[in-house]
């Protein structure tokens, strides 16, 4: 009888597995971040007037949120502004204040984003 109990105990121990080997914890993965913004101060290398209407729409919306009223007849010139998409990857266990790499890409026809400021 003692041999049978020992045999069952050894068999159960041989099949044991650690939870960390079988499960994936929800916070232990990277997170993809995606955003939209405007890059301003481009010294003439931004989006062209008619090529990217969303740039002007975004600029008007941002100015309105800041309390600046742009009269309906005024046409903004986007040559110093570009609409951009923002991509980053937040690594697992990222700490508050930790630096991450961010890619900023033009959505419209801006020639160059160098020297601009991301809003």
Secondary structure, DSSP 8 states (H G I E B T S, - for coil): -HHHHHHHHHHHHHT---HHHH---TTSS-EEEEEEEEEE--TT-S--TTT-HHHHHHHHHHHHHTT----TT----GGGEEEEEEEEEE-TT--TT----EEEEESS--S--TT-EE-
